[in-house]
């Protein structure tokens, strides 16, 4: 189980962009994978320059399309290799995101790596027209986000079942105490009998 290299107290408040927050610091395993994923992004720069595609649409002839085209809403569609300017823009975008990812991995900023991986997934989906080419970046960003959420909730990125049960019990107990205190403050005060107006002679 990976344990944070800093204080294991769960963070509270709005600390998403605080670099000194332990919840935002990449752990050794995360950083190693971050270097690998960032290197893969650099490789994708070459792929984007060579294989960026664009969607070509032509009119269907009597409801039929030429080989390689797909009939969609009375139009024939096919992904073809994009022109040189589009491929250049795609390659530059991928390279910028890769450099940003490398920077955040170097700074051990988990939030930055999450966003860089998510944007890389979107760019690759746009460049190739296939959602599968960027799934590794989507999974990596989701994995980092889940570990960040675990740290903020349990104080560790890889909580054990005992830690999860203890956290749920603590939340349940807090809700019970809050409900009990609300009921006690909202309950009406006990009614006391009204004083008697009948005259009572003093005792001798």
C-alpha positions, 0 to 999 in steps of 0.5 A: 500500500502506498502511503503519503510522504507527508502528513496523513491528516485528511485535507479540508477546505478549498486547497485544490490549487495549493501546491503544499497540500499533501492531497495534490502531491504525486506519490512515488508510484504516481510520479513514475507512471506520470513520467511514462504517460508524459513520454507516451504523449511525446510519442503521440506528437509524431502520431498526430503529425502523421495520422490526424484525420478529418471527416469527409462527407459526400452525398449518397447515391440512391441511398448507397455509398462508395466502398469505405464510406458509412451511410449516416443520415442520408450522407456518406461519411469517411475519415481520411487523412487531414491536410498538412496544416491540420496535422501540424496544428494537431501535433503542436497541440499534443506537444504542448500538452505533453510538455505541460504534463512533464512540467507538472510531473516534475513539480509533483502536482497531481491536479496538473497531471490529471488535467493534462491527461484529460486534455490529451484524451480529448485531443487524441479523440479529435485528431483520430476520430476514435475514442480508443486512441486516448483511453490510456490517458483517460484511465490515468487521469481517472485513477489519479483523481480517485486517489486524490479523493481517497486522500481527502476522505481517508488520509491515504490514497490506498485506504484499507477496508478497515479505514473505509468502515471507520470513516463511514462509521464516523460520518454516520455517528456525526449525522446521528449526533447532529440529528439528536441535537436538532431534535433536542433544540426543537422540542417544546418546553414542558407545560406547567400548570397555571397558577390557581386564582382561588383564594386560600386562607393562611394557615394558623 
